[in-house]
Amino acid sequence: MKPTKMFVFTRQIMENLVSKPVTEEYPFKQSNYTERMRGHIEIDIEQCISCTLCAQNCPPGAIQVDRQKGTWSIDRFDCVQCGNCINVCPKKCLHMKKGYTMPDTQKNTEIYVRPVKKQQFPQAKEDCVYCGLCAKKCPKQAINVDRTQKLWQLDKNACVGCTLCMKTCPKHCIEMIEE
């Protein structure tokens, strides 16, 4: 090693010994987050209808939804905080929270369990004009409209109760009923 390079290196060592560290003491000292920070995904599980749209639109596949068990889970290590899940959620129960997740030594999955509540299904009233807009807007293709026979059918196993059909009906002839 040349003597000039050694002196540069020694000078840097001496500066580092007397200066304050550049890094922060996270997680022991809370950080100041910038305005543009994405943060991490949070869910209001009580509002979730398990429509699986968030999981279908998650590029790395970090979100899993089990409709039968009523669970919503996220693998924080795989999540890239892109916000696709937030944009497609019909109930707006997902949001971005500023801050980092707590560091961990193992890769784990956070599981949220939805509270059990009565299922609501859409039902068309008599003044339906069978336009088919509700069927086109349904994310699960649970509605079938036949204009020639004036028939409106719902597949209750596929319906997630997202109310998008009700919101798009131009005649406001769809209502949600409990079963």
Secondary structure, DSSP 8 states (H G I E B T S, - for coil): --HHHHHHHHHHHHHHHHS--SS--TTTS-----TT---EEEE-TTT-----HHHHT-TT--EEEETTTTEEEEETTT-----HHHHH-TT--EEEESS-----SS--EEEEE------EEEEE-TT-----HHHHH-TT--EEEETTTTEEEE-TTT-----HHHHH-TT--EEEEE-
